[in-house]
Amino acid sequence: DTSLAEGNSFSPSMPISPSSMINQYKFEDEPELRDLFITVDDPESHITAIETFITYRVATKTSRGEFDSSEYEVRRRYQDFLWLKSKLEEAHPTLIIPPLPEKFIMKGMVERFSDEFIETRRKALHKFLNRIADHPTLTFNEDFKIFLTAQAWELSSHKKQGPGLLSRMGQTVRAVASSVRGGVKNRPEMFTEMNNYMETFSQKINVLDKIAHRIYKEEREYFSEMKEYGPIHTLWSASEEDIADSLKGVASCIDKCCKATEKRMAGLSENLLPILHEYVLYSEILMGVLKRRDQIQGELDSRVDALANKKTEKDLLSEEIGKLEDKVECANNALKADWDRWKQNMQCDMRSTFMNVAENNLRYYEECLATWESFLASQTVDLHVEEDSEDRP
Amino acid sequence: MEDCLAKKMEITVSEAEKRTGRNAMNMQETYTAYLIETRAVESQNEGQCAPVDSLWRRYSEFELLRNYLSVTYPHIVVPPLPEKRADFVWHKLSADNMDPDFVERRRIGLENFLLRVASHPVLCQDKMFYSFLTQEGGWKEMVNETGFQLKADSRLKALNATFRVKNPDKRFTELKHYSDELQSVISHLLRVRARVADRLYGVYKVHGNYGRVFSEWSAIEKEMGDGLQSAGHHMDVYAASIDDILEEEEHYADQLKEYLFYAEALRAVCRKHELMQYDLEMAAQDLTSKKQQCEELATGTVRTFSLKGMTSKLFGQETPEQREAKIKVLEEQIQEGEEQLKSKNLEGRDFVKSAWADIERFKEQKNHDLKEALISYAVMQISMCKKGIQVWTNAKECFSKM
């Protein structure tokens, strides 16, 4: 019965220990209270007769009592992550489940198994699991625990259990039936505000994502031209005598600045680009969460309407409505709490990411400045030496 | 330091103006005229400012002056003119001759040309140059009347000499190679610099897109709003800063371009030497063969194959009187030839001496100017880095307030 999982963060099967209670209320910026550490690394290619796929090593270290051991190492493929995400969405329809990297990359000619693609995906999967681990509710989800700890065959058999495809379909049908734009009529003001916010945010984050990619592209092209620029000065110095040193000095400065620009590019692709991309995905997820809340509300609304029209079965309907009202309240509270948490994290992430971009650029300019200043110093020293030697009789 | 014109006279090309007129084929044309202002430099004692004289000249007149100087002083490395058409442009600059930025840079280049000529120990004393600066009307006609065009060597003749000369002065051969290398390396450098400038422009300008997005985003944020908005402003400043940076760099490129064109002037001096040397070699060869002919006629021995010899064998020898007459003619020619050879030799040696003196002067000037140019490039880079540091420091602070 998934509907009760909403308002109750403690699943019945879990022992309530003091440490787990503390974990419920920990915040992002208190890493010392963390008791679950997850890494995703070591991509490996598997070739079978039917398909080729990649598995990643998922390593977990924990001090939590509910885990049988303190260390786990399992191998998971992308499909398994998809499964986990859908289980979490099922269990918590109005919580904000972190985004997974996309199945395919449409833009650019990135091959499915190129090193770049795999590395980008690995980092995103690592982020995904850690975001779940940091989430006050999701971190205690049973499927999450199984994902981290179960051996391959255990996971397969567990996947086959649980509500079947048909019942899941039934849920979806009911949700659709409640009305396409269900729950909008009586939607609390707060959620309309959230919707408006998300629409604008989504627009802006998409534009930012594009801008960041443009900047990366321009920096890359600048870098490739710069690579040719320095060596020309060295070539020139070969036909000169008096100014050969100055030319070689300029060549060396340009080469150093070239390397610095490469570092700047790398910083962009390691930090800004993945974060912006993640938030592009987040904006889609959030729109989805808001829709699902509306759907739950819609169910309630349609029942209430039905009650107003029906003369018989009033008791039954009233009972159903009571349950639905609880459901809606739980959904709303969960979403509101998670929304606040998400906004705080977003602010934090954006602040640190953009500060990192600024620091990256500062480092770049400071390196280049030092290079050119030392060249200039060497040149003016030469001038003084020349002047002195001219003065001598 | 010699007392060159530049020390006695202030010369500026102060203005440029668009004009329309009729060309040689009576068709309407648009051209730019440049205002040359001159003023005598007053000594300290007098303390009064001399009046400014001025006249207008167009580019073609500058070209005429330079051609005149090149032909009249072939042993001098004549300063080059700024380019006729915009070359090595990156996308922002237009290749249009009427573009105000191009015209402005050309104005500076023309002024630089006049100052170079005025500070050259030999060229500054030229009368045509002086009247170019001071005599408004009839200057073109006066220059053409000197008949300098007749003295100009044909390109074909020069090319022929380059290929056939046997013993050019080694130093000139080396100089020729150097000037080829200089030309090739500077044009390569300028091409790549233009591409780098283009890319740098792109990087800076794309950052300008941040401003608007941050501003629009800040509208929906409460705590982040201020930080975003002010950071966006700094991104706009960053994007705008590239325009001045690249304009300054353009002046640096112009300095390099001058020496690109100077390489051509160096080549011209080398070519002249090759021509003179070839001329000398031809004259010496001619003299030798005449002497040989004379000897053969006098002694009756045929040492070298000649058609005359063959025909005389076939159709009988000449009469002694005929032979005497021939010998006499040859002896006169040989006498003339020896005098000519002597004077050509002298000319050649004088040319080499004076050319080499100017080349040494040029080398020093070049080393000084290029070193300064490289230093100024470093200064520009430093300034650009400092501006970047300032902007990103400000931006970082804004981001920290988000």
Interface residues (C-beta under 8 A of the other chain):
Chain A: N196 Y197 T200 F201 K204 V207 L208 I211 R214 I215 E218 E219 E221 Y222 E225 M226 E228 Y229 I232 H233 L235 W236 S239 D242 I243 S246 L247 G249 V250 C253 C257 Q347 M350 R351 F354 M355 V357 A358 E359 N361 L362 Y364 Y365 E366 C368 L369 W372 E373 F375 L376 Q379 T380
Chain B: Y178 E181 L182 V185 I186 H188 L189 V192 R193 R195 V196 D198 R199 L200 G202 V203 V206 H207 N209 Y210 V213 E216 W217 A219 I220 E223 M224 G227 A231 N367 L370 K371 L374 I375 Y377 A378 V379 Q381 I382 C385 K386 G388 I389 W392 T393 A395 K396 F399 S400 M402
